[in-house]
């Protein structure tokens, strides 16, 4: 009976309430915050890095940063956007460390540059319906996402893997919601083109 009451209390507690309780020394409240976001964060980090072991390490870093940052956070707001912002930044740091990404390429370029890149891509054929049922579709989608520029990949993964709203993604990436929507729309043809490249050999078999 107590377990059921505890679960109901946990589900009704806001992030702010749990954060305040954690600050007061309630370890169960902090554990509940971890449990609330653990799966979604790990899914996002794992998809971003495509590395299970590294994802575990980054996840621990995110929750450590949460613990250290609790006294400074605005506990009146949900922690979701903040947590995914930290996770995204840690992922980018990890990629930079491993692959020496040239971050000048990731800076926001002009609209003309963005559009010229998209205009230069051929209009891909629709994804064959018969491929949709294949077990490797998700793997192909992940490979396609991996080909996206990091700024687009962040938006796509936060939308699909983390299931954040455009407003939450904007807060996580510290950019206007309108820019998030623009990046998401511009990522779509790139994803279709990448998927088409992976699907083509299957369709011809």
Secondary structure as GFF3:
##gff-version 3
##sequence-region A 1 205
A	DSSP	alpha_helix	2	12	.	.	.	ID=ss1
A	DSSP	alpha_helix	15	23	.	.	.	ID=ss2
A	DSSP	alpha_helix	27	49	.	.	.	ID=ss3
A	DSSP	alpha_helix	52	69	.	.	.	ID=ss4
A	DSSP	three_ten_helix	70	72	.	.	.	ID=ss5
A	DSSP	alpha_helix	80	99	.	.	.	ID=ss6
A	DSSP	three_ten_helix	103	106	.	.	.	ID=ss7
A	DSSP	alpha_helix	111	119	.	.	.	ID=ss8
A	DSSP	three_ten_helix	129	133	.	.	.	ID=ss9
A	DSSP	alpha_helix	137	146	.	.	.	ID=ss10
A	DSSP	alpha_helix	150	160	.	.	.	ID=ss11
A	DSSP	alpha_helix	166	173	.	.	.	ID=ss12
A	DSSP	alpha_helix	177	204	.	.	.	ID=ss13
###
